[in-house]
Amino acid sequence: MVENEQSSGFFAIISEMFDRLRQRLRAIRRFFNRTFTRGPALLRRMGIPFSPVDPQRRGFVVVQIDGLSYRRMLRAMRHHQLPFLNSLVKSGKLKAHRFYSEVPTSTPAFQGGLFYGSNDNIPGFQFYDKREHYYYRMGYSDCAHRIEQSFQKPGLLKNGSVFSCVFTGGAEAALFVFSTLLAPQRWRFVFRVWDILLLSFLNVLVIAKILFLVALELLLGVYDTVMWFFQRGTIRRELEFIALRVILTIVTRELITLGAVIDIYRRVPVVYLNFLGYDEHSHVRGPDSAVARWTLRGIDRCIERIYKATLFAEREYDFFVLSDHGQCAVLPFEYLTGETLGEYLQTQLNGLLVESHTQKDSRGAQISATLEGLIRLERSMPRLFRRPLRAYIRRMQKKLLKEQAHEDLDVLLDVFVVSSGPVAFAYWTHIERPLTYEEIEQMHPGLTDRLSTHPAIGMISMRTASGDVIVKSRLGRAYLGSYSVRTEGWLPFDRSPNRKRIMEDIRRLTLYPRAGDICFWGGGSPSGNVSYSYELGAHSGWTDDETGAFILVPPHITWDFSSVRHHTQFYDFFRRYMLEEDLAAQEAQRVG
């Protein structure tokens, strides 16, 4: 008994000695990095401010690979398209987990849940608010800013930095974030651009690398466009796609990587960045295309640079890599039927005027939204930048007048159709409250049966007078209540292992006030998976590829990510994580 006590006391002394040694090594490392390491030392010489948050507190870096599913992530690792991430997983430095990404599987819903713990009433990337008479497209700065202002909880990224996202999450520094691009009270990102440019000019190799990669991507883009034309006989969106490849694949990717490295060296406690290239390329070519897979190689190299920066930083960081959702291969509704969903609905609603945003966005609305934001931004800009911006504003005003002369007035619309990929919404615009299935049947007898049996429509969902949801497909229907579910026949999601969760998500989304009076679902249609936008890869729907997302976490994180049912659970996880790190930092200071 005495021997056991002596041995336990001996091991306790040894453990305490190792703890003290680790603390001393961390202090030496921070001193070395602050004084000699090229990154932090250079920033100090430039006078760039460091984060005032206690460096004893452990920080975290989150890298989002937009649109990459768990299944395709594993395949990319096997085929050497993500070699660095694969090495981190094999060495045990990161653990891979699969989680269920709730419907709608879209970036605004995911980041709203993660950044603010709320994503209710965000039914997709595009939607319409009948009460506000406002069309939301989350790529528009005013729309994203408007949604962000409605969140009630504090942002997760306070005192942090965010790059290439929809919302800021309350971060102090934001670059290429939709909600701040033209928002009047937030334009501090301008100075961050200058910081990045200055550092790039100091490092000639960075500029040379970006120019070389831009030239290479242009050549590959032109070659790919020519081959695509010979295969498909069309060049629709091809010029736009070449520009997209250069901007997202090279310029934006390299700038946000450099910005993230700078902020890691600045000891910023929270850094979140999102790589959009794979998702955007998958929309145009498909999630399994050579172009999309090629993009992953560049993303992997950027992740390696960011990870290595955390090893030389003065603050210790935990490193996370995740996706917000996956993508499924689709065929466009227009390709299968020769008409858009709005045009088809027009044939079924005789005498009503239907406008669709599935094929094109109102150019006048785009210009108007941009113009309003530019005018507000111009008032806040330094005088040096006002003159060229005013000249551009005058040019935009002339263009807007020309566009408005050719556009129909929105007040004439009866039905408005908005697409978010494999999910689309139809709104009866003259009735501000959401319509029920019974009211739609009374106004247009037999309409829902004709829609649900269309070969390019998987199913439709609608609210009922009792407050529940009805789902109708070609071969069945379901009644989704608060506490009970009743199904008849066969529904497209019946074979999914996530069938119960999918039904819960369809019910929840359909009951959103901003969801359509009729919700169209393209997944599992008789024609295959269908998108109501013109694209070959899509998300926002319920299919297993869309909902199968992943997260790579440090090995000491033991939280069960397979239990995730809602995006808001990530907000709770990271809030608890930050609280624990604050307590650990306070304890370290007390002991020291």
Secondary structure as GFF3:
##gff-version 3
##sequence-region A 1 592
A	DSSP	alpha_helix	2	35	.	.	.	ID=ss1
A	DSSP	alpha_helix	38	46	.	.	.	ID=ss2
A	DSSP	beta_strand	59	65	.	.	.	ID=ss3
A	DSSP	alpha_helix	70	78	.	.	.	ID=ss4
A	DSSP	alpha_helix	83	90	.	.	.	ID=ss5
A	DSSP	beta_strand	95	100	.	.	.	ID=ss6
A	DSSP	alpha_helix	107	116	.	.	.	ID=ss7
A	DSSP	beta_strand	126	129	.	.	.	ID=ss8
A	DSSP	beta_strand	134	137	.	.	.	ID=ss9
A	DSSP	alpha_helix	141	149	.	.	.	ID=ss10
A	DSSP	beta_strand	161	163	.	.	.	ID=ss11
A	DSSP	beta_strand	173	175	.	.	.	ID=ss12
A	DSSP	three_ten_helix	178	180	.	.	.	ID=ss13
A	DSSP	alpha_helix	189	202	.	.	.	ID=ss14
A	DSSP	alpha_helix	204	232	.	.	.	ID=ss15
A	DSSP	alpha_helix	238	244	.	.	.	ID=ss16
A	DSSP	pi_helix	245	252	.	.	.	ID=ss17
A	DSSP	alpha_helix	253	265	.	.	.	ID=ss18
A	DSSP	beta_strand	270	275	.	.	.	ID=ss19
A	DSSP	alpha_helix	277	285	.	.	.	ID=ss20
A	DSSP	alpha_helix	290	311	.	.	.	ID=ss21
A	DSSP	beta_strand	317	322	.	.	.	ID=ss22
A	DSSP	beta_strand	328	329	.	.	.	ID=ss23
A	DSSP	beta_strand	331	332	.	.	.	ID=ss24
A	DSSP	alpha_helix	333	337	.	.	.	ID=ss25
A	DSSP	alpha_helix	341	348	.	.	.	ID=ss26
A	DSSP	beta_strand	354	356	.	.	.	ID=ss27
A	DSSP	alpha_helix	363	380	.	.	.	ID=ss28
A	DSSP	alpha_helix	383	404	.	.	.	ID=ss29
A	DSSP	three_ten_helix	410	412	.	.	.	ID=ss30
A	DSSP	beta_strand	415	420	.	.	.	ID=ss31
A	DSSP	beta_strand	423	428	.	.	.	ID=ss32
A	DSSP	alpha_helix	437	443	.	.	.	ID=ss33
A	DSSP	alpha_helix	447	452	.	.	.	ID=ss34
A	DSSP	beta_strand	459	463	.	.	.	ID=ss35
A	DSSP	beta_strand	469	473	.	.	.	ID=ss36
A	DSSP	beta_strand	476	480	.	.	.	ID=ss37
A	DSSP	beta_strand	485	489	.	.	.	ID=ss38
A	DSSP	three_ten_helix	492	495	.	.	.	ID=ss39
A	DSSP	alpha_helix	499	510	.	.	.	ID=ss40
A	DSSP	beta_strand	518	521	.	.	.	ID=ss41
A	DSSP	beta_strand	530	531	.	.	.	ID=ss42
A	DSSP	beta_strand	537	538	.	.	.	ID=ss43
A	DSSP	alpha_helix	544	547	.	.	.	ID=ss44
A	DSSP	beta_strand	548	553	.	.	.	ID=ss45
A	DSSP	three_ten_helix	561	563	.	.	.	ID=ss46
A	DSSP	alpha_helix	568	591	.	.	.	ID=ss47
###
